[in-house]
Amino acid sequence: MAAPRNPRVHYARAELLRVLRRNEEAIPEYEIAITANRNWADALAGLGWCKFWTWEMAAAIALHQEAMRLGPHDPLIGYWHHRIGVVYLLQSRIQEAIPWLEKDRSAMPTFPSAYSFLGAAYALNGELERGVKELAETYRLSGRVWVSTIAHMKVTGYWGRQKSALSTKTFTSPVCANSACRMKPADNRSISRRRFWGSGRSRFRG
């Protein structure tokens, strides 16, 4: 049995809890892991994302920035850019959100969400043509238009499919049509929150 004092055990537990959206429980596990290694970029980013979901936005930004300082060449750094941009966007700090979301798009040119959030930021900044262009790229990369009208959303929900599909045994993320992306639904809140942020393998940052 793995030693409970092993920081890797706490990190693994934190990652599992984060994926399960049990963010409040994940936070102390990350903190224990970080106490053992304050240069652990992955743990800092994971803690930062849990802080986002518990509405500690300033801490979320600071932790992701520290993770990027420690891991400037991390292969998934684009997700960290994405998260910071999303935080600023949710705070209506559009001018600050745009550069981070542009970095996200540059780092992950095949990530549909990079374009959708950047498009939203451009539109909110009054740059409608640029926003439309980014949104079109989202649709091109994902292979479908999820929600085209408000009426459509009322029928299908955010996923762009019939709401009754949520009651089936499995569902497929619109980002990935591969069967490996299929997962069992938890509750409706969890499904809606999994839209792009934090779904997928444990190292996923977005």
Phi and psi in degrees as GROMACS dihedral restraints (atoms count N, CA, C in turn):
[ dihedral_restraints ]
;  ai    aj    ak    al  type     phi  dphi    fc
    3     4     5     6     1   -67.5    20    10
    4     5     6     7     1   141.5    20    10
    6     7     8     9     1   -66.0    20    10
    7     8     9    10     1   131.0    20    10
    9    10    11    12     1   -64.6    20    10
   10    11    12    13     1   -20.5    20    10
   12    13    14    15     1   -84.7    20    10
   13    14    15    16     1    -5.7    20    10
   15    16    17    18     1   -68.4    20    10
   16    17    18    19     1   121.2    20    10
   18    19    20    21     1   -61.5    20    10
   19    20    21    22     1   -27.2    20    10
   21    22    23    24     1   -67.8    20    10
   22    23    24    25     1   -31.6    20    10
   24    25    26    27     1   -66.0    20    10
   25    26    27    28     1   -44.0    20    10
   27    28    29    30     1   -65.5    20    10
   28    29    30    31     1   -38.2    20    10
   30    31    32    33     1   -64.5    20    10
   31    32    33    34     1   -45.1    20    10
   33    34    35    36     1   -62.9    20    10
   34    35    36    37     1   -40.4    20    10
   36    37    38    39     1   -64.7    20    10
   37    38    39    40     1   -41.0    20    10
   39    40    41    42     1   -62.7    20    10
   40    41    42    43     1   -42.7    20    10
   42    43    44    45     1   -61.9    20    10
   43    44    45    46     1   -42.9    20    10
   45    46    47    48     1   -62.9    20    10
   46    47    48    49     1   -46.1    20    10
   48    49    50    51     1   -63.5    20    10
   49    50    51    52     1   -36.9    20    10
   51    52    53    54     1   -65.0    20    10
   52    53    54    55     1   -44.5    20    10
   54    55    56    57     1   -62.9    20    10
   55    56    57    58     1   -32.9    20    10
   57    58    59    60     1   -80.9    20    10
   58    59    60    61     1     1.7    20    10
   60    61    62    63     1    66.3    20    10
   61    62    63    64     1    25.7    20    10
   63    64    65    66     1   -98.6    20    10
   64    65    66    67     1    64.5    20    10
   66    67    68    69     1   -65.0    20    10
   67    68    69    70     1   -39.5    20    10
   69    70    71    72     1   -61.2    20    10
   70    71    72    73     1   -35.6    20    10
   72    73    74    75     1   -76.7    20    10
   73    74    75    76     1   -29.6    20    10
   75    76    77    78     1   -71.8    20    10
   76    77    78    79     1   -33.0    20    10
   78    79    80    81     1   -55.5    20    10
   79    80    81    82     1   -51.6    20    10
   81    82    83    84     1   -65.0    20    10
   82    83    84    85     1   -28.7    20    10
   84    85    86    87     1   -67.2    20    10
   85    86    87    88     1   -43.4    20    10
   87    88    89    90     1   -61.3    20    10
   88    89    90    91     1   -42.2    20    10
   90    91    92    93     1   -63.7    20    10
   91    92    93    94     1   -37.5    20    10
   93    94    95    96     1   -64.1    20    10
   94    95    96    97     1   -43.9    20    10
   96    97    98    99     1   -62.4    20    10
   97    98    99   100     1   -41.3    20    10
   99   100   101   102     1   -69.7    20    10
  100   101   102   103     1   -32.3    20    10
  102   103   104   105     1   -59.6    20    10
  103   104   105   106     1   -35.0    20    10
  105   106   107   108     1   -76.5    20    10
  106   107   108   109     1   -27.1    20    10
  108   109   110   111     1  -150.8    20    10
  109   110   111   112     1    96.8    20    10
  111   112   113   114     1   -75.6    20    10
  112   113   114   115     1    -2.8    20    10
  114   115   116   117     1  -102.9    20    10
  115   116   117   118     1    16.7    20    10
  117   118   119   120     1   -83.4    20    10
  118   119   120   121     1    92.9    20    10
  120   121   122   123     1   -61.7    20    10
  121   122   123   124     1   -43.3    20    10
  123   124   125   126     1   -60.0    20    10
  124   125   126   127     1   -43.2    20    10
  126   127   128   129     1   -66.7    20    10
  127   128   129   130     1   -38.7    20    10
  129   130   131   132     1   -63.7    20    10
  130   131   132   133     1   -42.2    20    10
  132   133   134   135     1   -66.3    20    10
  133   134   135   136     1   -41.1    20    10
  135   136   137   138     1   -62.5    20    10
  136   137   138   139     1   -43.0    20    10
  138   139   140   141     1   -62.6    20    10
  139   140   141   142     1   -41.0    20    10
  141   142   143   144     1   -61.2    20    10
  142   143   144   145     1   -37.2    20    10
  144   145   146   147     1   -72.0    20    10
  145   146   147   148     1   -34.0    20    10
  147   148   149   150     1   -65.2    20    10
  148   149   150   151     1   -37.3    20    10
  150   151   152   153     1   -63.2    20    10
  151   152   153   154     1   -35.8    20    10
  153   154   155   156     1   -59.1    20    10
  154   155   156   157     1   -47.2    20    10
  156   157   158   159     1   -72.0    20    10
  157   158   159   160     1   -15.7    20    10
  159   160   161   162     1  -102.4    20    10
  160   161   162   163     1    15.0    20    10
  162   163   164   165     1    66.6    20    10
  163   164   165   166     1    29.2    20    10
  165   166   167   168     1  -101.3    20    10
  166   167   168   169     1    75.2    20    10
  168   169   170   171     1   -66.3    20    10
  169   170   171   172     1   -40.8    20    10
  171   172   173   174     1   -62.6    20    10
  172   173   174   175     1   -41.9    20    10
  174   175   176   177     1   -66.2    20    10
  175   176   177   178     1   -38.1    20    10
  177   178   179   180     1   -59.7    20    10
  178   179   180   181     1   -45.8    20    10
  180   181   182   183     1   -65.0    20    10
  181   182   183   184     1   -48.0    20    10
  183   184   185   186     1   -61.2    20    10
  184   185   186   187     1   -41.6    20    10
  186   187   188   189     1   -68.0    20    10
  187   188   189   190     1   -38.8    20    10
  189   190   191   192     1   -69.2    20    10
  190   191   192   193     1   -37.1    20    10
  192   193   194   195     1   -65.0    20    10
  193   194   195   196     1   -38.5    20    10
  195   196   197   198     1   -66.9    20    10
  196   197   198   199     1   -38.9    20    10
  198   199   200   201     1   -61.3    20    10
  199   200   201   202     1   -41.4    20    10
  201   202   203   204     1   -68.1    20    10
  202   203   204   205     1   -34.4    20    10
  204   205   206   207     1   -64.2    20    10
  205   206   207   208     1   -40.2    20    10
  207   208   209   210     1   -78.9    20    10
  208   209   210   211     1   -29.5    20    10
  210   211   212   213     1  -128.7    20    10
  211   212   213   214     1    62.8    20    10
  213   214   215   216     1   -64.2    20    10
  214   215   216   217     1   -17.1    20    10
  216   217   218   219     1  -113.6    20    10
  217   218   219   220     1    17.2    20    10
  219   220   221   222     1   -57.9    20    10
  220   221   222   223     1   132.2    20    10
  222   223   224   225     1   -62.5    20    10
  223   224   225   226     1   -18.2    20    10
  225   226   227   228     1  -110.6    20    10
  226   227   228   229     1    23.7    20    10
  228   229   230   231     1   -63.0    20    10
  229   230   231   232     1   -24.5    20    10
  231   232   233   234     1   -58.3    20    10
  232   233   234   235     1   -34.6    20    10
  234   235   236   237     1   -66.8    20    10
  235   236   237   238     1   -33.7    20    10
  237   238   239   240     1   -67.9    20    10
  238   239   240   241     1   -41.2    20    10
  240   241   242   243     1   -57.5    20    10
  241   242   243   244     1   -44.9    20    10
  243   244   245   246     1   -58.8    20    10
  244   245   246   247     1   -46.1    20    10
  246   247   248   249     1   -63.6    20    10
  247   248   249   250     1   -43.8    20    10
  249   250   251   252     1   -62.8    20    10
  250   251   252   253     1   -42.7    20    10
  252   253   254   255     1   -60.3    20    10
  253   254   255   256     1   -40.5    20    10
  255   256   257   258     1   -64.7    20    10
  256   257   258   259     1   -42.1    20    10
  258   259   260   261     1   -59.6    20    10
  259   260   261   262     1   -48.1    20    10
  261   262   263   264     1   -62.8    20    10
  262   263   264   265     1   -37.7    20    10
  264   265   266   267     1   -63.9    20    10
  265   266   267   268     1   -43.4    20    10
  267   268   269   270     1   -66.3    20    10
  268   269   270   271     1   -24.0    20    10
  270   271   272   273     1   -89.4    20    10
  271   272   273   274     1     4.4    20    10
  273   274   275   276     1    62.2    20    10
  274   275   276   277     1    27.3    20    10
  276   277   278   279     1   -97.0    20    10
  277   278   279   280     1    68.8    20    10
  279   280   281   282     1   -62.3    20    10
  280   281   282   283     1   -44.4    20    10
  282   283   284   285     1   -61.7    20    10
  283   284   285   286     1   -31.1    20    10
  285   286   287   288     1   -82.6    20    10
  286   287   288   289     1   -29.4    20    10
  288   289   290   291     1   -69.9    20    10
  289   290   291   292     1   -40.4    20    10
  291   292   293   294     1   -57.7    20    10
  292   293   294   295     1   -48.9    20    10
  294   295   296   297     1   -59.7    20    10
  295   296   297   298     1   -37.3    20    10
  297   298   299   300     1   -69.4    20    10
  298   299   300   301     1   -39.4    20    10
  300   301   302   303     1   -70.6    20    10
  301   302   303   304     1   -30.4    20    10
  303   304   305   306     1   -68.5    20    10
  304   305   306   307     1   -38.1    20    10
  306   307   308   309     1   -63.5    20    10
  307   308   309   310     1   -40.4    20    10
  309   310   311   312     1   -58.3    20    10
  310   311   312   313     1   -48.1    20    10
  312   313   314   315     1   -62.5    20    10
  313   314   315   316     1   -40.1    20    10
  315   316   317   318     1   -67.4    20    10
  316   317   318   319     1   -38.0    20    10
  318   319   320   321     1   -76.3    20    10
  319   320   321   322     1   -29.3    20    10
  321   322   323   324     1  -132.6    20    10
  322   323   324   325     1    72.7    20    10
  324   325   326   327     1   -67.2    20    10
  325   326   327   328     1   -10.0    20    10
  327   328   329   330     1  -108.8    20    10
  328   329   330   331     1    10.3    20    10
  330   331   332   333     1   -92.7    20    10
  331   332   333   334     1   106.5    20    10
  333   334   335   336     1   -56.0    20    10
  334   335   336   337     1   -38.5    20    10
  336   337   338   339     1   -63.5    20    10
  337   338   339   340     1   -27.2    20    10
  339   340   341   342     1   -58.7    20    10
  340   341   342   343     1   -38.1    20    10
  342   343   344   345     1   -80.0    20    10
  343   344   345   346     1   -35.9    20    10
  345   346   347   348     1   -68.1    20    10
  346   347   348   349     1   -43.4    20    10
  348   349   350   351     1   -71.6    20    10
  349   350   351   352     1   -36.8    20    10
  351   352   353   354     1   -65.1    20    10
  352   353   354   355     1   -40.9    20    10
  354   355   356   357     1   -60.0    20    10
  355   356   357   358     1   -40.8    20    10
  357   358   359   360     1   -63.4    20    10
  358   359   360   361     1   -41.7    20    10
  360   361   362   363     1   -64.4    20    10
  361   362   363   364     1   -43.1    20    10
  363   364   365   366     1   -60.4    20    10
  364   365   366   367     1   -44.7    20    10
  366   367   368   369     1   -62.8    20    10
  367   368   369   370     1   -42.6    20    10
  369   370   371   372     1   -67.2    20    10
  370   371   372   373     1   -22.1    20    10
  372   373   374   375     1   -88.6    20    10
  373   374   375   376     1     4.5    20    10
  375   376   377   378     1    86.8    20    10
  376   377   378   379     1     6.0    20    10
  378   379   380   381     1  -100.2    20    10
  379   380   381   382     1    72.9    20    10
  381   382   383   384     1   -65.6    20    10
  382   383   384   385     1   -41.2    20    10
  384   385   386   387     1   -62.8    20    10
  385   386   387   388     1   -41.8    20    10
  387   388   389   390     1   -65.8    20    10
  388   389   390   391     1   -37.5    20    10
  390   391   392   393     1   -63.5    20    10
  391   392   393   394     1   -43.3    20    10
  393   394   395   396     1   -62.5    20    10
  394   395   396   397     1   -40.3    20    10
  396   397   398   399     1   -63.0    20    10
  397   398   399   400     1   -43.5    20    10
  399   400   401   402     1   -66.7    20    10
  400   401   402   403     1   -41.1    20    10
  402   403   404   405     1   -64.1    20    10
  403   404   405   406     1   -37.8    20    10
  405   406   407   408     1   -62.3    20    10
  406   407   408   409     1   -36.0    20    10
  408   409   410   411     1   -69.0    20    10
  409   410   411   412     1   -34.3    20    10
  411   412   413   414     1   -58.0    20    10
  412   413   414   415     1   -48.1    20    10
  414   415   416   417     1   -64.6    20    10
  415   416   417   418     1   -39.4    20    10
  417   418   419   420     1   -63.7    20    10
  418   419   420   421     1   -44.1    20    10
  420   421   422   423     1   -71.5    20    10
  421   422   423   424     1   -35.8    20    10
  423   424   425   426     1   -82.0    20    10
  424   425   426   427     1   -21.3    20    10
  426   427   428   429     1    83.7    20    10
  427   428   429   430     1     8.6    20    10
  429   430   431   432     1  -161.0    20    10
  430   431   432   433     1   158.6    20    10
  432   433   434   435     1   -97.0    20    10
  433   434   435   436     1   112.4    20    10
  435   436   437   438     1   -71.4    20    10
  436   437   438   439     1   -53.0    20    10
  438   439   440   441     1  -134.8    20    10
  439   440   441   442     1   120.0    20    10
  441   442   443   444     1  -102.0    20    10
  442   443   444   445     1   -25.8    20    10
  444   445   446   447     1  -144.2    20    10
  445   446   447   448     1   165.5    20    10
  447   448   449   450     1   -61.9    20    10
  448   449   450   451     1   -40.2    20    10
  450   451   452   453     1   -61.4    20    10
  451   452   453   454     1   -40.5    20    10
  453   454   455   456     1   -61.7    20    10
  454   455   456   457     1   -42.5    20    10
  456   457   458   459     1   -61.7    20    10
  457   458   459   460     1   -39.1    20    10
  459   460   461   462     1   -63.1    20    10
  460   461   462   463     1   -30.9    20    10
  462   463   464   465     1   -84.6    20    10
  463   464   465   466     1   -42.3    20    10
  465   466   467   468     1  -102.3    20    10
  466   467   468   469     1   -20.8    20    10
  468   469   470   471     1    79.8    20    10
  469   470   471   472     1  -176.1    20    10
  471   472   473   474     1   -65.9    20    10
  472   473   474   475     1   -22.4    20    10
  474   475   476   477     1   -80.0    20    10
  475   476   477   478     1   -10.2    20    10
  477   478   479   480     1    75.5    20    10
  478   479   480   481     1    26.8    20    10
  480   481   482   483     1  -141.0    20    10
  481   482   483   484     1   165.7    20    10
  483   484   485   486     1   -57.3    20    10
  484   485   486   487     1   136.1    20    10
  486   487   488   489     1   -60.5    20    10
  487   488   489   490     1   -29.3    20    10
  489   490   491   492     1   -62.4    20    10
  490   491   492   493     1   -19.6    20    10
  492   493   494   495     1   -64.4    20    10
  493   494   495   496     1   -22.7    20    10
  495   496   497   498     1   -68.3    20    10
  496   497   498   499     1   -18.9    20    10
  498   499   500   501     1   -88.1    20    10
  499   500   501   502     1    -3.2    20    10
  501   502   503   504     1   -76.8    20    10
  502   503   504   505     1   172.3    20    10
  504   505   506   507     1   -69.2    20    10
  505   506   507   508     1   -34.2    20    10
  507   508   509   510     1  -136.7    20    10
  508   509   510   511     1   161.1    20    10
  510   511   512   513     1  -140.6    20    10
  511   512   513   514     1   163.1    20    10
  513   514   515   516     1  -119.2    20    10
  514   515   516   517     1   131.1    20    10
  516   517   518   519     1   -62.9    20    10
  517   518   519   520     1   140.6    20    10
  519   520   521   522     1   -67.7    20    10
  520   521   522   523     1   -15.8    20    10
  522   523   524   525     1   -75.5    20    10
  523   524   525   526     1   -26.2    20    10
  525   526   527   528     1  -141.3    20    10
  526   527   528   529     1   118.7    20    10
  528   529   530   531     1   -89.8    20    10
  529   530   531   532     1    -2.5    20    10
  531   532   533   534     1   -68.6    20    10
  532   533   534   535     1   144.8    20    10
  534   535   536   537     1   -62.6    20    10
  535   536   537   538     1   -22.4    20    10
  537   538   539   540     1   -66.6    20    10
  538   539   540   541     1   -19.1    20    10
  540   541   542   543     1   -88.2    20    10
  541   542   543   544     1    -2.5    20    10
  543   544   545   546     1   -76.3    20    10
  544   545   546   547     1   144.3    20    10
  546   547   548   549     1  -148.7    20    10
  547   548   549   550     1   161.8    20    10
  549   550   551   552     1   -79.0    20    10
  550   551   552   553     1   135.4    20    10
  552   553   554   555     1   -71.4    20    10
  553   554   555   556     1   146.9    20    10
  555   556   557   558     1   -93.0    20    10
  556   557   558   559     1  -104.2    20    10
  558   559   560   561     1  -114.6    20    10
  559   560   561   562     1   172.7    20    10
  561   562   563   564     1   -61.2    20    10
  562   563   564   565     1   -35.5    20    10
  564   565   566   567     1   -63.8    20    10
  565   566   567   568     1   -44.5    20    10
  567   568   569   570     1   -62.7    20    10
  568   569   570   571     1   -41.5    20    10
  570   571   572   573     1   -63.5    20    10
  571   572   573   574     1   -45.1    20    10
  573   574   575   576     1   -65.5    20    10
  574   575   576   577     1   -36.6    20    10
  576   577   578   579     1   -71.5    20    10
  577   578   579   580     1   -26.4    20    10
  579   580   581   582     1   -74.3    20    10
  580   581   582   583     1    -0.9    20    10
  582   583   584   585     1   -37.4    20    10
  583   584   585   586     1   -58.3    20    10
  585   586   587   588     1  -135.2    20    10
  586   587   588   589     1   -25.5    20    10
  588   589   590   591     1   -88.6    20    10
  589   590   591   592     1   118.5    20    10
  591   592   593   594     1    80.4    20    10
  592   593   594   595     1     8.6    20    10
  594   595   596   597     1   -88.5    20    10
  595   596   597   598     1   165.6    20    10
  597   598   599   600     1    95.7    20    10
  598   599   600   601     1  -156.8    20    10
  600   601   602   603     1   -68.7    20    10
  601   602   603   604     1   164.9    20    10
  603   604   605   606     1   -62.8    20    10
  604   605   606   607     1   -23.5    20    10
  606   607   608   609     1   -89.1    20    10
  607   608   609   610     1    -0.7    20    10
  609   610   611   612     1   -64.1    20    10
  610   611   612   613     1   133.7    20    10
  612   613   614   615     1  -101.3    20    10
  613   614   615   616     1   -22.0    20    10
